[in-house]
Amino acid sequence: MATQSSRTAARFMMAPAVVLLLGWMLVPLVMTLYFSFKRYLPLRGGDQGWVGFENYVRFVTSSAFWPSVQATLIIVGGVLAITVVLGVLLAMLLDQPIWGQGVVRILVIAPFFVMPTVSALVWKNMFMDPVNGLFAHLWRFFGAEPVSWLSEASLFSIILIVSWQWLPFATLILLTAIQSLDSEQLEAAEMDGAPPLSRFTEIILPHLARAITIVVLIQTIFLLSIFAEIFVTTQGSFGTRTLTYLIFQRVLESQNVGLGSAGGIYAVILANIVAIFLMRIVGKNLDA
């Protein structure tokens, strides 16, 4: 049992890390909040004084704001649906005794270690190029006209690229959860004559609820700030401009730090709303 002196010593030793972490999180947030109330144009006069909530009003009333929020939520929802469904199927497949199981698992997990910029370039040039891409050759082989994926199916293309990156993460978490399942439950259900679908819906899926919740929460946090894949492939064109990319355009392309900072605060608010929603809806599984 920890004594008062040991708890005090533990707090004292943890204090530098806690202070450093709080500073790393709070300083950029405070600076963003500070600049959001100012008109700051680095290449056009610099600091031009306080403007109150003008940046917030301009950002939220711009014609690009709500489409960017919609594109962000569509990408997040699409990637979550694909990675969770395919992650469960892949995890169940990898849990089976197959030849070369270790090698197969490494190959499945490998895409997660590829940089987002690199994977986006690979998909853009090797798979989705309408002239020399793999998909274009397949379309021609079957007598169909190649699709210009990044312009005709831009949102779906982004979802596909990002899903390929995050599928290994979901598979790894879900595979760990499946391997923790007591095999005696499945054997007893099989002996009782339960069909495979019933064993999946009544035993395996409820057991995966906590793991699925963790996958959804962690992926959502990162997917709300998706940027590299869009910058490399479409540069925000064809309806793929997310809220993060819109902020980038306002800060770097328009050189309006105040307006971009207001957008950053909106992004923080959106992330918190989504996080609270997820914790209330699916986060209950963590307490089950």
Secondary structure per residue as TSV (DSSP state, phi and psi in degrees):
chain	resnum	aa	ss	phi	psi
A	1	M	-	360.0	131.1
A	2	A	-	-72.7	136.5
A	3	T	-	-89.5	170.5
A	4	Q	H	-62.2	-39.3
A	5	S	H	-67.8	-38.0
A	6	S	H	-68.3	-37.2
A	7	R	H	-66.8	-38.8
A	8	T	H	-64.7	-42.3
A	9	A	H	-64.0	-39.0
A	10	A	H	-63.7	-44.3
A	11	R	H	-62.8	-39.3
A	12	F	H	-64.7	-40.4
A	13	M	H	-73.3	-29.6
A	14	M	H	-81.7	-19.1
A	15	A	H	-56.2	-46.4
A	16	P	H	-59.5	-41.5
A	17	A	H	-66.5	-39.7
A	18	V	H	-65.8	-44.1
A	19	V	H	-63.2	-42.9
A	20	L	H	-62.8	-42.5
A	21	L	H	-65.8	-43.8
A	22	L	H	-63.1	-41.7
A	23	G	H	-63.7	-41.2
A	24	W	H	-63.0	-31.8
A	25	M	H	-88.3	-42.3
A	26	L	H	-82.5	-35.9
A	27	V	H	-60.2	-49.8
A	28	P	H	-62.4	-36.1
A	29	L	H	-66.5	-42.6
A	30	V	H	-66.0	-40.4
A	31	M	H	-65.4	-40.1
A	32	T	H	-62.5	-43.9
A	33	L	H	-63.1	-39.2
A	34	Y	H	-63.4	-49.6
A	35	F	H	-70.8	-22.1
A	36	S	H	-67.0	-19.0
A	37	F	T	-99.4	8.8
A	38	K	E	-122.6	156.8
A	39	R	E	-97.7	101.6
A	40	Y	E	-124.1	110.1
A	41	L	E	-119.5	98.4
A	42	P	T	-56.4	-38.0
A	43	L	T	-99.2	2.5
A	44	R	T	-134.8	51.2
A	45	G	T	108.2	-10.4
A	46	G	E	72.9	-138.2
A	47	D	E	-73.0	119.2
A	48	Q	E	-113.6	21.1
A	49	G	E	98.5	179.1
A	50	W	E	-80.1	142.5
A	51	V	-	-127.4	7.3
A	52	G	T	65.4	-131.8
A	53	F	T	-93.6	15.9
A	54	E	H	-60.9	-41.4
A	55	N	H	-62.9	-39.3
A	56	Y	H	-64.9	-42.7
A	57	V	H	-66.0	-44.6
A	58	R	H	-62.5	-40.5
A	59	F	H	-69.6	-45.2
A	60	V	H	-76.2	-22.5
A	61	T	H	-95.0	-1.0
A	62	S	S	-70.4	151.8
A	63	S	T	-67.8	-15.9
A	64	A	T	-93.2	-9.7
A	65	F	H	-68.1	-59.3
A	66	W	H	-66.0	-38.4
A	67	P	H	-60.1	-34.1
A	68	S	H	-69.3	-38.1
A	69	V	H	-64.7	-43.4
A	70	Q	H	-62.1	-45.0
A	71	A	H	-62.0	-39.6
A	72	T	H	-61.1	-48.2
A	73	L	H	-67.5	-36.1
A	74	I	H	-64.7	-44.4
A	75	I	H	-63.2	-45.6
A	76	V	H	-61.2	-48.5
A	77	G	H	-63.5	-42.2
A	78	G	H	-64.3	-44.3
A	79	V	H	-66.0	-41.7
A	80	L	H	-62.3	-43.4
A	81	A	H	-62.3	-45.5
A	82	I	H	-68.1	-46.1
A	83	T	H	-69.9	-35.8
A	84	V	H	-70.5	-47.7
A	85	V	H	-64.8	-52.5
A	86	L	H	-68.5	-30.7
A	87	G	H	-64.1	-41.1
A	88	V	H	-64.0	-45.4
A	89	L	H	-64.1	-44.2
A	90	L	H	-66.7	-38.8
A	91	A	H	-63.4	-41.4
A	92	M	H	-66.2	-36.9
A	93	L	H	-68.3	-44.0
A	94	L	H	-70.4	-17.7
A	95	D	T	-79.2	-12.5
A	96	Q	S	-80.5	146.9
A	97	P	-	-72.4	104.5
A	98	I	-	-127.3	160.5
A	99	W	T	-69.6	135.3
A	100	G	T	69.1	35.1
A	101	Q	H	-59.6	-41.2
A	102	G	H	-64.4	-42.1
A	103	V	H	-65.5	-42.6
A	104	V	H	-61.6	-41.2
A	105	R	H	-64.4	-40.1
A	106	I	H	-63.2	-42.9
A	107	L	H	-64.9	-36.5
A	108	V	H	-69.6	-37.7
A	109	I	H	-82.3	-20.5
A	110	A	G	-53.7	-41.6
A	111	P	G	-57.6	-23.8
A	112	F	G	-67.2	-21.8
A	113	F	G	-95.7	3.0
A	114	V	S	-87.1	134.9
A	115	M	-	-61.5	140.6
A	116	P	H	-55.0	-38.7
A	117	T	H	-64.2	-41.8
A	118	V	H	-66.7	-46.4
A	119	S	H	-63.9	-37.7
A	120	A	H	-64.8	-40.8
A	121	L	H	-65.3	-39.5
A	122	V	H	-62.8	-47.3
A	123	W	I	-65.1	-39.6
A	124	K	I	-65.6	-45.2
A	125	N	I	-93.9	-33.9
A	126	M	I	-93.8	-30.1
A	127	F	I	-109.8	-44.9
A	128	M	S	-101.5	2.5
A	129	D	-	-64.2	125.0
A	130	P	T	-69.9	-9.4
A	131	V	T	-107.6	-53.8
A	132	N	T	-113.7	5.2
A	133	G	S	-73.0	158.9
A	134	L	H	-60.7	-42.9
A	135	F	H	-62.5	-37.3
A	136	A	H	-63.9	-41.4
A	137	H	H	-65.9	-39.7
A	138	L	H	-64.0	-41.4
A	139	W	H	-62.2	-44.4
A	140	R	H	-66.4	-35.3
A	141	F	H	-60.9	-36.6
A	142	F	T	-93.1	10.7
A	143	G	T	79.0	19.7
A	144	A	-	-106.7	160.9
A	145	E	-	-80.1	128.2
A	146	P	-	-57.3	147.0
A	147	V	-	-98.0	135.3
A	148	S	-	-85.8	86.8
A	149	W	H	-56.9	-45.5
A	150	L	H	-76.7	-5.4
A	151	S	H	-117.6	-36.3
A	152	E	H	-90.0	-28.5
A	153	A	S	-135.2	56.6
A	154	S	H	-65.5	-49.3
A	155	L	H	-63.8	-43.1
A	156	F	H	-62.4	-37.5
A	157	S	H	-64.1	-43.9
A	158	I	H	-63.0	-43.2
A	159	I	H	-61.1	-40.4
A	160	L	H	-64.9	-44.2
A	161	I	H	-63.9	-47.6
A	162	V	H	-69.0	-36.4
A	163	S	H	-62.3	-39.5
A	164	W	H	-60.8	-34.7
A	165	Q	H	-73.4	-39.2
A	166	W	H	-94.1	-11.6
A	167	L	H	-59.8	-41.5
A	168	P	H	-59.7	-38.1
A	169	F	H	-61.9	-48.5
A	170	A	H	-62.9	-41.0
A	171	T	H	-62.5	-42.8
A	172	L	H	-63.3	-46.2
A	173	I	H	-63.9	-44.9
A	174	L	H	-71.0	-34.2
A	175	L	H	-64.3	-40.8
A	176	T	H	-61.5	-40.2
A	177	A	H	-66.8	-41.1
A	178	I	H	-64.1	-39.2
A	179	Q	H	-69.4	-18.2
A	180	S	T	-86.6	-4.4
A	181	L	S	-73.3	134.9
A	182	D	-	-68.9	116.4
A	183	S	H	-65.4	-21.2
A	184	E	H	-65.4	-31.2
A	185	Q	H	-64.2	-44.8
A	186	L	H	-66.8	-38.9
A	187	E	H	-65.9	-39.4
A	188	A	H	-66.5	-40.9
A	189	A	H	-65.3	-38.1
A	190	E	H	-66.9	-38.5
A	191	M	H	-67.1	-30.2
A	192	D	T	-78.8	-1.6
A	193	G	T	88.1	15.9
A	194	A	-	-70.8	131.0
A	195	P	-	-69.6	162.0
A	196	P	H	-55.9	-39.7
A	197	L	H	-64.0	-40.5
A	198	S	H	-66.8	-38.7
A	199	R	H	-63.4	-35.8
A	200	F	I	-70.4	-47.6
A	201	T	I	-75.2	-29.0
A	202	E	I	-97.4	-22.1
A	203	I	I	-120.3	-56.0
A	204	I	I	-69.9	-50.3
A	205	L	H	-61.3	-46.5
A	206	P	H	-59.9	-35.4
A	207	H	H	-66.5	-28.6
A	208	L	T	-86.0	-1.4
A	209	A	H	-58.3	-45.2
A	210	R	H	-65.7	-42.0
A	211	A	H	-65.1	-41.5
A	212	I	H	-62.0	-40.0
A	213	T	H	-61.0	-43.8
A	214	I	H	-63.2	-43.3
A	215	V	H	-60.2	-46.2
A	216	V	H	-63.3	-44.8
A	217	L	H	-65.8	-47.9
A	218	I	H	-66.8	-45.1
A	219	Q	H	-64.3	-38.4
A	220	T	H	-61.6	-41.0
A	221	I	H	-57.8	-43.7
A	222	F	H	-80.5	-35.2
A	223	L	H	-70.3	-26.8
A	224	L	T	-65.6	-19.4
A	225	S	T	-109.5	25.1
A	226	I	-	-60.9	132.9
A	227	F	-	-145.7	-51.4
A	228	A	H	-58.3	-44.0
A	229	E	H	-62.1	-37.9
A	230	I	H	-74.3	-39.5
A	231	F	H	-62.7	-38.7
A	232	V	H	-77.6	-35.1
A	233	T	H	-95.7	-62.9
A	234	T	T	-109.9	-15.5
A	235	Q	T	54.1	38.5
A	236	G	T	81.0	4.1
A	237	S	T	-83.9	169.2
A	238	F	T	57.8	36.9
A	239	G	T	78.4	18.0
A	240	T	T	-105.3	11.2
A	241	R	-	-77.3	108.4
A	242	T	-	-85.2	175.5
A	243	L	H	-63.6	-38.8
A	244	T	H	-63.8	-41.9
A	245	Y	H	-69.6	-34.0
A	246	L	H	-63.7	-40.5
A	247	I	H	-62.7	-42.3
A	248	F	H	-58.0	-44.1
A	249	Q	I	-64.6	-39.5
A	250	R	I	-68.9	-36.9
A	251	V	I	-81.8	-51.8
A	252	L	I	-91.8	-42.9
A	253	E	I	-79.4	-40.1
A	254	S	S	-91.6	-9.7
A	255	Q	-	55.0	42.6
A	256	N	-	-120.9	89.6
A	257	V	H	-65.9	-37.6
A	258	G	H	-63.3	-45.5
A	259	L	H	-66.2	-41.5
A	260	G	H	-65.4	-36.1
A	261	S	H	-65.7	-38.8
A	262	A	H	-61.5	-40.2
A	263	G	H	-62.9	-36.4
A	264	G	H	-62.7	-39.2
A	265	I	H	-65.8	-39.9
A	266	Y	H	-61.0	-39.3
A	267	A	H	-63.6	-39.8
A	268	V	H	-63.6	-42.1
A	269	I	H	-63.5	-44.5
A	270	L	H	-61.6	-43.1
A	271	A	H	-61.9	-39.8
A	272	N	H	-69.4	-38.2
A	273	I	H	-62.6	-46.6
A	274	V	H	-64.1	-40.8
A	275	A	H	-64.1	-43.2
A	276	I	H	-64.0	-42.1
A	277	F	H	-60.4	-46.3
A	278	L	H	-65.9	-40.1
A	279	M	H	-65.5	-33.7
A	280	R	H	-77.6	-36.7
A	281	I	H	-85.2	-53.8
A	282	V	T	-106.9	-14.3
A	283	G	G	-68.3	-13.8
A	284	K	G	-61.8	-24.9
A	285	N	G	-65.0	-24.9
A	286	L	G	-68.8	-24.0
A	287	D	G	-96.9	-4.7
A	288	A	-	-75.1	360.0
